[in-house]
Amino acid sequence: MNILNYSEDHMAFRQGFKQYIETHVSPHGPTWEANGIVPPDAWKRMGEAGYLCTWVPEQYHGKGLDFLYSVIVMEELVKAGQSGFMASLHSDIIVPYIASYGSDAIKEKYLPGCVSGEIITAVAMTEPNAGSDLTAMAATVVEDDNGYILNGSKTFISNGINCNLAVIAARDPKIDDPYAALSLFVVADGTPGFTKGNKLAKMGLRSQDTAELFFSDCRIPKENLLGQKGNGFMMLMEKLQQERLVCAVSAVAGAEAVVEHTIDQARSMKNAMGKPLTKAQDVTFALVEMTTRIKMARTFVDMLVADHMDGKNMVIETSMAKYHTTDTLKEITYRAMDLLGEFGLDDTSFLARSMRDGRIMTIFAGTNEIMKEICAKFMGL
Ligand SMILES: Cc1cc2nc3c(=O)[nH]c(=O)nc-3n(C[C@H](O)[C@H](O)[C@H](O)COP(=O)(O)OP(=O)(O)OC[C@H]3O[C@@H](n4cnc5c(N)ncnc54)[C@H](O)[C@@H]3O)c2cc1C
């Protein structure tokens, strides 16, 4: 069943991007993983090739393409085992804040750079004592005649080292209601008082630079406020739907790639009795079950992508999709590892990398427990 109507143009774009990854991304993957970062030049190359922020309107130097082009970029990077190059975080999670809530001046100033890859973005909500519970955020922002003064620290921020523009959430200490106190700002690298901490060493997504950010009397101009003051929580909630969908699309693509890879490997391996693995019933049943789970997840996620493109509000469904697909990816990579044994355990193997990278997905973008909390709340339970 074809839920998403990919046109000839979409398919040509996918083919071009696959070739781009083969030539310009995959050969560098091991070095980027070893260095813990994708260098800014690689981002610029992606931008020049037209694979960043494809949806941004032409007025801001984008191509104004539909969400399916974004989906293609997400899927192909994951399928190539290059999840650490988080182009989709930049293109489809962070830049939309700037496009939706930035003033015309901010959009003119920053969007062309986001498209070209000259600007790499980060979004900073999490703090040492505020992860799932955003109301516990301690970073403060105080307004005066000249703008805003930001103080506090953020942790586990993706693109934290590379970012030259960060969307920061902070609260007004004079407002007691934690929801009404939250505002969002863009802060450019180099702003006095904005410093970056160490790159955090992670078990997965190793080429993704995750870091702490610090703000000490960091002065932000008035025009860097996104949307209305005090509307930060509402803006985050609005954009989290697409963020969860990006996770779900990536998780399904990752799981499909793992099963394809496992079937290929299993065909060429023999069990203790000298039979090809794919002739042993326990293995074939495992592969069938894994494929069934993925096909069901794919159907659900494609349907959500279609509904999202139609502008439908799907808080419950996108939360379900985020937790279900990332759990599926996690369980499938573990099962594939059991099937392939030492072959999969090789640290440099596709499967080992998929397992490490996929494992993180149940935690970021809202943990899977929080997804269930949201579903329960919106289902009136
Ligand atoms: C690789 C990576 C990249 C990240 N990138 C970013 C980024 O770019 N920007 C950013 O702002 N953040 C980022 N994060 C942070 C991420 O969003 C948080 O880790 C996540 O929200 C969970 O917060 P926490 O780790 O503080 O866990 P906690 O909130 O402390 O939760 C700990 C455990 O308790 C559970 N729990 C908490 N509250 C409840 C509840 N009410 N009901 C049931 N269970 C609950 C959680 O599910 C979890 O299992 C990133 C994290 C990782 C791992």
The ligand as an ORCA input file, in Angstrom:
! r2SCAN-3c Opt
* xyz 0 1
  C      22.040     12.311     22.682
  C      21.139     13.290     23.328
  C      20.909     14.504     22.698
  C      20.099     15.457     23.312
  N      19.906     16.664     22.673
  C      19.183     17.632     23.295
  C      19.055     18.928     22.697
  O      19.555     19.189     21.594
  N      18.395     19.891     23.387
  C      17.828     19.654     24.605
  O      17.234     20.568     25.163
  N      17.924     18.431     25.194
  C      18.597     17.427     24.573
  N      18.723     16.185     25.151
  C      18.164     15.964     26.480
  C      16.934     15.076     26.461
  O      15.853     15.755     25.887
  C      16.693     14.647     27.913
  O      17.710     13.707     28.227
  C      15.341     14.046     28.113
  O      14.333     15.018     27.998
  C      15.210     13.382     29.492
  O      15.649     14.207     30.492
  P      16.657     13.661     31.609
  O      17.747     12.947     30.905
  O      16.985     14.798     32.483
  O      15.835     12.565     32.390
  P      14.820     12.809     33.576
  O      13.782     13.787     33.172
  O      15.587     13.068     34.809
  O      14.145     11.392     33.666
  C      14.820     10.245     34.212
  C      13.913      9.036     34.065
  O      12.663      9.263     34.744
  C      11.585      9.126     33.842
  N      10.545     10.115     34.155
  C      10.724     11.454     34.359
  N       9.541     12.052     34.603
  C       8.608     11.068     34.559
  C       7.187     11.040     34.729
  N       6.505     12.158     34.980
  N       6.568      9.869     34.604
  C       7.235      8.720     34.339
  N       8.587      8.690     34.163
  C       9.253      9.829     34.273
  C      12.177      9.397     32.469
  O      11.414      8.782     31.475
  C      13.546      8.768     32.601
  O      13.452      7.394     32.411
  C      19.480     15.189     24.563
  C      19.710     13.954     25.180
  C      20.506     13.011     24.574
  C      20.715     11.693     25.274
*
